């Protein structure tokens, strides 16, 4: 990859990091607002329930007071008759039944909200566990929100792009594809590094001879295996976030095209007179953004 392309990758990484920082702050604020809204609703309902219970108790107390007056003797009969005209026993029963019905409705509403919240939390926990098992969370530099907002989706896409960039660097953008064994590759890497340090021209000659030492069909077979394994690795990370068979197949297909383009782009670099290296490491101080924390 040329220095210009490398700088482009670094700028894109910086833009992704800044976007992640800004959007995470917004998501945290949104989450806090929702939690306050739920708490306010719960507090309001508790106050209404308390008022209704208080009204019920008051009605019962009034009824008991009136009943005692009715039993006090003949001297209270006229008074009881007047009070009986104002508030009958049937009316009290109706009022109490109305209060109890309101309390029942309030309890049902609160229970429904609690079930809804519990279901959402359970779904998010299940999704988070799947992402942890797939390695997606580990690949992310920070916790990625699972909200359905546009900002959260962009952050998750940014993590997926980072995973793809890392796999391109480690699997595709290599100085050579053969030999395949780790021991042989380690030996070749050491030779190329020493030659590049002492004699860059010698490194170019050795690298080109190494690339020409294998048959074209052997190299094509090796490249096909690398692309297949890279595709499987990349798809496995965000798989819990891709819903539906068609979406998965579409993602896999587009990823395959991307890998083909990467190989096509990199092969001339492997044989170039200047050693090409791709770096995908973040800036040393990339974690110092306060708004993302």
C-alpha positions as CSV (number, residue, x, y, z in Angstrom):
1,X,0.0,0.0,0.0
2,X,1.3,3.5,-0.8
3,X,2.0,6.1,1.8
4,X,-1.0,8.1,0.6
5,X,-3.3,5.0,1.1
6,X,-1.7,4.4,4.5
7,X,-2.4,8.0,5.5
8,X,-6.0,7.5,4.3
9,X,-6.4,4.5,6.6
10,X,-5.0,6.4,9.5
11,X,-7.3,9.4,8.9
12,X,-10.3,7.1,8.6
13,X,-9.3,5.5,11.9
14,X,-9.1,8.9,13.6
15,X,-12.5,9.9,12.1
16,X,-14.0,6.7,13.4
17,X,-12.5,7.2,16.8
18,X,-13.8,10.8,17.1
19,X,-17.2,9.7,15.9
20,X,-17.3,6.9,18.4
21,X,-16.2,9.4,21.2
22,X,-19.0,11.9,20.3
23,X,-21.8,9.4,19.8
24,X,-21.0,7.4,22.9
25,X,-21.5,10.6,25.0
26,X,-24.9,11.1,23.3
27,X,-25.9,7.5,23.9
28,X,-25.0,7.8,27.6
29,X,-27.1,11.0,27.8
30,X,-30.0,9.3,26.1
31,X,-29.7,6.3,28.4
32,X,-29.7,8.5,31.5
33,X,-32.7,10.4,30.2
34,X,-34.6,7.1,29.7
35,X,-33.7,5.9,33.1
36,X,-34.9,9.1,34.7
37,X,-38.1,8.9,32.7
38,X,-38.8,5.4,34.0
39,X,-38.0,6.5,37.5
40,X,-40.3,9.5,37.2
41,X,-43.1,7.3,35.9
42,X,-42.6,4.8,38.8
43,X,-42.5,7.7,41.3
44,X,-45.7,9.2,39.9
45,X,-47.6,5.9,39.9
46,X,-46.5,5.3,43.5
47,X,-47.8,8.7,44.5
48,X,-51.1,8.0,42.8
49,X,-51.4,4.6,44.5
50,X,-50.6,6.2,47.9
51,X,-53.3,8.8,47.3
52,X,-55.8,6.2,46.3
53,X,-55.0,4.0,49.4
54,X,-55.3,7.1,51.6
55,X,-58.7,7.9,50.1
56,X,-59.8,4.3,50.7
57,X,-58.7,4.4,54.3
58,X,-60.5,7.7,54.8
59,X,-63.7,6.3,53.4
60,X,-63.4,3.3,55.8
61,X,-62.8,5.5,58.7
62,X,-65.8,7.7,57.9
63,X,-67.9,4.6,57.6
64,X,-66.8,3.2,60.9
65,X,-67.4,6.6,62.6
66,X,-71.0,6.7,61.2
67,X,-71.6,3.1,62.2
68,X,-70.6,3.8,65.8
69,X,-73.0,6.8,65.8
70,X,-75.8,4.7,64.6
71,X,-75.3,2.3,67.6
72,X,-75.1,4.9,70.3
73,X,-78.8,4.9,71.1
74,X,-82.1,6.6,70.5
75,X,-80.6,10.0,71.2
76,X,-78.7,9.8,68.0
77,X,-81.4,8.4,65.7
78,X,-82.3,11.8,64.2
79,X,-78.7,12.6,63.5
80,X,-78.1,9.2,62.0
81,X,-81.1,9.6,59.8
82,X,-79.7,12.8,58.4
83,X,-76.2,11.4,57.9
84,X,-77.8,8.3,56.3
85,X,-79.5,10.6,53.7
86,X,-76.1,12.1,52.9
87,X,-74.0,9.0,52.6
88,X,-75.5,5.5,52.3
89,X,-73.8,2.2,52.9
90,X,-74.2,1.3,49.2
91,X,-72.5,4.5,48.1
92,X,-69.6,3.7,50.4
93,X,-69.3,0.2,48.9
94,X,-69.3,1.7,45.4
95,X,-66.6,4.2,46.3
96,X,-64.4,1.5,47.9
97,X,-64.9,-0.7,44.8
98,X,-64.0,2.2,42.5
99,X,-60.8,2.8,44.5
100,X,-59.9,-0.9,44.5
101,X,-60.4,-1.0,40.7
102,X,-58.1,1.9,40.2
103,X,-55.5,0.3,42.3
104,X,-55.8,-2.9,40.4
105,X,-55.4,-1.0,37.1
106,X,-52.3,0.8,38.4
107,X,-50.7,-2.5,39.5
108,X,-51.4,-4.0,36.1
109,X,-49.8,-1.1,34.3
110,X,-46.7,-1.2,36.5
111,X,-46.4,-5.0,36.1
112,X,-46.6,-4.6,32.3
113,X,-43.9,-2.0,32.3
114,X,-41.7,-4.1,34.5
115,X,-42.1,-7.2,32.2
116,X,-41.4,-5.0,29.2
117,X,-38.2,-3.7,30.8
118,X,-37.1,-7.2,32.0
119,X,-37.6,-8.5,28.4
120,X,-35.5,-5.8,26.9
121,X,-32.7,-6.3,29.5
122,X,-32.8,-10.1,28.9
123,X,-32.6,-9.6,25.1
124,X,-29.7,-7.2,25.4
125,X,-27.9,-9.6,27.8
126,X,-28.3,-12.4,25.4
127,X,-27.0,-10.3,22.5
128,X,-24.1,-9.1,24.6
129,X,-23.2,-12.7,25.5
130,X,-23.2,-13.7,21.8
131,X,-21.0,-10.8,20.9
132,X,-18.6,-11.7,23.7
133,X,-18.4,-15.3,22.5
134,X,-17.8,-14.2,18.9
135,X,-15.0,-11.9,19.9
136,X,-16.7,-8.7,18.7
137,X,-16.6,-7.1,22.1
138,X,-12.9,-7.9,22.5
139,X,-12.2,-6.4,19.1
140,X,-13.9,-3.2,20.1
141,X,-11.6,-0.7,22.0
142,X,-14.5,0.3,24.3
143,X,-18.0,-0.9,25.2
144,X,-20.3,-0.7,22.2
145,X,-23.9,0.4,23.0
146,X,-26.7,-2.0,21.8
147,X,-29.3,0.7,21.2
148,X,-31.3,0.9,18.0
149,X,-30.3,4.5,17.4
150,X,-28.4,5.7,14.3
151,X,-25.4,6.6,16.4
152,X,-25.2,3.1,18.0
153,X,-25.4,1.5,14.6
154,X,-22.6,3.7,13.3
155,X,-20.4,2.7,16.2
156,X,-21.1,-1.0,15.6
157,X,-20.2,-0.5,11.9
158,X,-17.0,1.2,12.9
159,X,-16.0,-1.8,15.0
160,X,-16.8,-4.1,12.1
161,X,-14.7,-2.0,9.8
162,X,-11.8,-2.1,12.3
163,X,-12.0,-5.9,12.3
164,X,-11.9,-6.1,8.6
165,X,-9.0,-3.7,8.4
166,X,-7.0,-5.8,11.0
167,X,-7.7,-9.0,9.0
168,X,-6.6,-7.3,5.8
169,X,-3.3,-6.3,7.3
170,X,-2.6,-9.6,9.0
171,X,-3.8,-12.0,6.2
172,X,-3.8,-10.2,2.9
173,X,-1.2,-7.4,3.0
174,X,1.8,-9.7,3.4
175,X,5.2,-9.6,1.7
176,X,4.5,-13.1,0.3
177,X,1.9,-15.9,0.6
178,X,4.2,-18.9,0.3
179,X,5.8,-20.8,2.0
180,X,2.9,-21.6,4.3
181,X,4.4,-23.2,7.4
182,X,4.9,-20.8,10.4
183,X,8.5,-21.9,10.8
184,X,9.4,-21.3,7.2
185,X,7.6,-17.9,7.2
186,X,9.5,-16.9,10.4
187,X,12.8,-17.7,8.7
188,X,11.9,-15.8,5.5
189,X,10.7,-12.8,7.6
190,X,14.0,-12.7,9.4
191,X,16.0,-12.9,6.2
192,X,14.0,-10.1,4.5
193,X,14.2,-7.9,7.6
194,X,18.0,-8.3,7.8
195,X,18.4,-7.6,4.1
196,X,16.1,-4.6,4.2
197,X,18.2,-3.2,7.1
198,X,21.6,-3.8,5.5
199,X,20.9,-3.8,1.8
200,X,17.4,-2.7,0.6
201,X,18.2,-3.7,-3.0
202,X,19.1,-7.2,-1.8
203,X,15.8,-7.4,0.0
204,X,13.9,-6.5,-3.3
205,X,15.9,-9.1,-5.2
206,X,15.3,-11.8,-2.6
207,X,11.6,-11.0,-2.3
208,X,11.1,-11.2,-6.0
209,X,12.9,-14.5,-6.3
210,X,10.9,-15.9,-3.4
211,X,7.6,-14.8,-5.1
212,X,8.8,-16.5,-8.3
213,X,9.9,-19.7,-6.6
214,X,6.4,-21.2,-6.5
215,X,4.1,-22.2,-9.3
216,X,1.3,-19.8,-10.2
217,X,-1.4,-22.5,-9.4
218,X,0.2,-23.2,-6.0
219,X,0.1,-19.5,-5.1
220,X,-3.5,-19.2,-6.4
221,X,-4.5,-22.1,-4.3
222,X,-2.9,-20.6,-1.2
223,X,-4.5,-17.2,-1.9
224,X,-7.9,-18.8,-2.2
225,X,-7.5,-20.5,1.1
226,X,-6.4,-17.3,2.8
227,X,-9.4,-15.4,1.4
228,X,-11.8,-18.2,2.5
229,X,-10.4,-18.3,6.0
230,X,-10.3,-14.5,6.3
231,X,-13.9,-14.3,5.2
232,X,-14.9,-16.9,7.8
233,X,-13.1,-15.0,10.5
234,X,-14.5,-11.6,9.7
235,X,-18.1,-12.9,9.3
236,X,-17.9,-14.7,12.6
237,X,-17.3,-11.5,14.6
238,X,-20.4,-9.4,13.8
239,X,-22.7,-12.5,13.1
240,X,-25.0,-11.9,16.1
241,X,-25.7,-8.4,14.8
242,X,-26.7,-9.6,11.3
243,X,-30.3,-10.8,11.3
244,X,-31.7,-12.9,8.5
245,X,-30.2,-15.4,6.0
246,X,-30.3,-12.9,3.1
247,X,-28.4,-10.3,5.1
248,X,-25.7,-12.7,6.1
249,X,-25.3,-14.0,2.5
250,X,-25.2,-10.4,1.2
251,X,-22.5,-9.4,3.8
252,X,-20.4,-12.5,3.0
253,X,-20.7,-11.8,-0.8
254,X,-19.6,-8.2,-0.5
255,X,-16.8,-9.2,1.9
256,X,-15.6,-11.7,-0.7
257,X,-15.4,-8.9,-3.3
258,X,-13.5,-6.7,-1.0
259,X,-10.9,-9.4,-0.3
260,X,-10.5,-10.0,-4.1
261,X,-9.9,-6.3,-4.6
262,X,-7.4,-6.2,-1.8
263,X,-5.4,-9.1,-3.2
264,X,-5.5,-7.5,-6.7
265,X,-4.3,-4.2,-5.2
266,X,-1.5,-5.8,-3.1
267,X,0.1,-8.2,-5.6
268,X,1.9,-5.4,-7.5
269,X,3.2,-4.1,-4.2
270,X,4.7,-7.5,-3.3
271,X,6.8,-7.3,-6.5
272,X,7.6,-3.6,-6.3
273,X,11.1,-2.1,-6.1
274,X,10.0,-0.4,-2.8
275,X,9.0,-2.5,0.2
276,X,5.3,-1.9,1.0
277,X,4.1,-2.1,4.6
278,X,0.6,-1.4,6.0
279,X,0.2,-0.3,9.6
280,X,-3.2,-0.3,11.3
281,X,-2.2,0.6,14.8
282,X,-4.0,3.5,16.6
283,X,-2.2,6.7,17.7
284,X,-0.4,6.4,21.0
285,X,-2.7,9.0,22.6
286,X,-6.0,7.9,21.0
287,X,-7.5,7.0,24.4
288,X,-7.2,10.5,25.7
289,X,-10.5,11.9,24.4
290,X,-12.4,13.0,27.5
291,X,-15.8,13.2,25.7
292,X,-15.6,9.5,24.8
293,X,-14.8,8.5,28.4
